[in-house]
Amino acid sequence: MALFSIIITKIYLTLPVRPICSLLTLSWPWASFTKEKLKHFLKEYWRWFKENDRHWNSSDPALANGGLFTLLKLQHGSTGDISLLIQYTGTNGRVDALNQTAPLIDFVHHMNSAAGTNAYVASMENSWGPVTRLQGKEARLSNPLKDARLMDWLYLTQTINGSGSNQFGKYNFFYQIENFTDVEVDAIWTHFNQTGQTHLNQALLQIDSYGGCVNTNDEVSNPTAVHQRHSLLKSQLQAYWTDPINEDKCIRWCQDFFNDFFFAAEW
């Protein structure tokens, strides 16, 4: 019997082309909103995904929005503005080739119109935690494509995924299936449109776009560990602090908001 030995000296891997993404962060000061304007803004945010979620994998590049991901950050008045981080890539993983930017342009114009005032283009992007606008130094939104930063997907992911310095934190999340109610908007307005509370200078409600492919699974015939398959948005209540003396106040603020958001209508 003959024995053969195989020595592998080289391995060739064919990697897919990394997507190119647009990254755009818009910002509106709290002072530009009334409670009614905020309610309209939030409802339009939910409504855009409600009306367009079915197009996530459309064969029409003018409709396909599966490459759109957004983070609406309702920051506490002591933290900063209301900001909207938008990450987008077209159906072929490009935004610098072919005309595949229609969903991005439509979403940006829709939300800017819903805000009722032209947004600032924030110069700092951060997917985790608060966003700081360099007040008075940013330009106003003029063109969603020209105002966005064009970035390699991997570099973009590494750029916006910083966890920051060590600190304490309180975190809750919940899924948004239906549109925002008056009770929910009242809770947001009451607990976030405040100033002078320095212990809440890193507090926000971050509302992520959801849906798309994750909502296509049939949980009746194919149950999974992640069963929230009808949500259009996912909200994340966050508060961070560095001084332990602020712990009780920050946690109490989170609890008060949570109670008013979910249970005020039951009292």
N, C-alpha and C positions, 0 to 999 in steps of 0.2 A: 504494500500500500504506500502510495506516495503522499507525503505531507507538504502542504504549501503554507507559507507565511505571507501575509499581506501587510505591508508597511504603508500607512497613509502619511504622506508628506505635505499635502496641501488640501484645504477644503475651500470650495468656492460657494459663496452664498449670493443669491440674487435677491436684493432687498427692493421692496416697492418704493416708489418715489414718495418722499415725505410730502404731505399736503402743505400748501401755502395758505395762510390764514390772514384775514383782516382783524385787527383788534382796535376797538373804538370804545372810549369811555366818555359818556355824556354826564352832565351835572346840572342840577337846578337848585338854587337856594330855596330853603323853606319859605322865605319871605314872599316868594312868587306864587305860593299856594294859599288858598282858603280850604276849609274842610270839604266844601263841595267840589272844588277843583281837584283836590287829592282823590276824592271818591271817583270822579270821572277818569282820572289818570290810571288808577288801579284797575278799574273795571275794563278800561280799554287795553291794558296790558294782558289781562286774562282773556279778553275777547279776541285779540289777535291770534293767540295760540289756539283758542277754541275753533276759530274759523279756518285756520291754516294747518292744523295738526295732521289732517288727513293727507296733506301734500308732502309729508316728510320725505317720501321715497318716490316722488313723481318722476315720470320720464321726461316731463317738461322742465327744463332748467330754470324757466322763469317762475315756476311754482315750488320746486323742490327746496325745502328748507331744513332738511335733515342735518345740514352742516351749520345750523344756527344755534348758538348757545348763549343765554343771557343771564346776567345776575343783576337784579334790581335791588339796590341797597338803600333801604329807608333808614338813614342814619339818625341817631338821636341828635337833637339840636345842638348839644354840647360836643358832638362828635364831628358833624359836618353837614354837607348837603345831601339831597337825594341824588344818587348816582346810578347810572345804568351802564354796566360793562357788557359789551357785545363782542362775541367771537364768532367768526363766520368763515366757512370755506365752501366752495361750489361742489357740485355732484362729482366732478372728476378730481377733486382735491386741489383745485386751483381757483384763484380769484384774479389772476393776472393773465388769464388766457380765456378766450371765448366770452360770451355774454352770459355769465352765470351769477350775476350779482343782484338780480331783481329782488329776491326775497330780503336781502340785507337792506337795500334802498327802501323798500316798502315798509319794513319794520321800523327803521329809523325815522322816516317821515311820519309814520302813524303815531309813534310815541312822542315825537317832538310836537306834533299838532295836539295830541291829547294833553300835554303839559300846559299848553296855552301860552308859552313863551319860549323863545329860542334858547336852546341849551348851550352851555359852555362845553368846550372840548377839554376834558380834564387831562392833565399831562402825566398823571401817575396812575398806573394800572396795578391792581392787586386783587387776586381772586379770593383771598381769605382775609376777612376782617375789614376795617374801615378804609375808606379812600379819602385822601386829602387833596383838595383843590388849591392850587396856588392862586388865591383870590386876587383878581385884578390883572392877572398876567396871561390868562387863557383867551384864546379867540372864541368867538361864537361859531356854532355849527354853520357851515356853508355848503359842503359837499360830502356826503357820507363816505365816498370812496377816497377822495383826496385827503379828508381829515383823519382817516383811519391809518394805522400803522400796518404795513405789509410785512409779515414775519413767517419764517419757517415754523411749522407746527411744533416741532420738538423744542426749538428755542423759546417759542412763545409759552409752551407749557412749563418749561423750567423757570421762565421769567415771572409768571404770575402765580406760581405755586409756593412762594416763600412763606414760611410759618412765622417769621419774625422772632423777636427776642423772647426769652422765657417770661411767662406771666401767668396769672391766675385767670380762670374763665368759667363762665356758666353758659350752657348750650342746650337748646331744645329745638326739635324740628317737627313739622307737621305738613301734611299734604293738602293741597287746595284742589278740590274736585269741581265745585261750583264757583260762581263769581262771588266777589266780595260783598258781604252784607253791610247794611248801615251800622250794625253793632260792631262789626270787625273794623270798619273804617273809623268809627268813633274811638275805639280802643287805640288804634294806631295814632290817630291825631292827638289824643290826650296824653299818651305816654312818650311820644317821640318829638312832637313839636314843642319842645321845652329848651330853655337855656339856663345857664348858671349852675348846673349840676355837674361839677367837675369830675365827680367820681364816675360819671357816665360818659366820659370822653372817648370811650371805645365801645359804644353800644350801638347795635343795629339789628334790623330785621332784613335778612337777605332772602329774596324771593327768586329762586332759580326756575328757569324754563324746564319743563319736564315733558312727558308724553313721547311722541315719535315712536320709534321701534319698541321701546320698553312697554308701550301700551298695547302692542299687537298680540301679545300672548293670551291665550284663552285659559284663564285660571280654573275653569270648571273641568276641562278635559286634561289640562296639563298644569297642575298646581306646582308652584315654586315657592321658595323661601321668601321671595320678594313679591308680594301679592297686590301691591298698590298699582293696579294697571289702568286706572281711569283718571289719574291725576294729571292736570295740566301744568301745575306749579308745585314746587316744594319750597316751603318757607323754613328759614333757619334763624331762630332768635339767638343772638350772641351778645355777651357782655364780657369784657376783659378788664383786668386791673392789675396793678403791680404792687400796690400797698395793701397788706392784709387788713388794714383798718377799714377798707372799703368793701370788704367781702359781704357783710350782712346787708349793706345798703344796695349793692348791686343785685344780690340774689332776691331780695325783697322786691325790687323793681321788676325783675323778670317774672316773679310770681304774680305780682299785681297785674301786669300786662296780660299774662296768660289767662288769668281768671276773667278779666274784662273781655278779652277776645273771644273766649269760648263759652263763658257761663253767664255773662251779664244779662242776656235775654231770658234766663231762667229764673232770675230773682223776682 
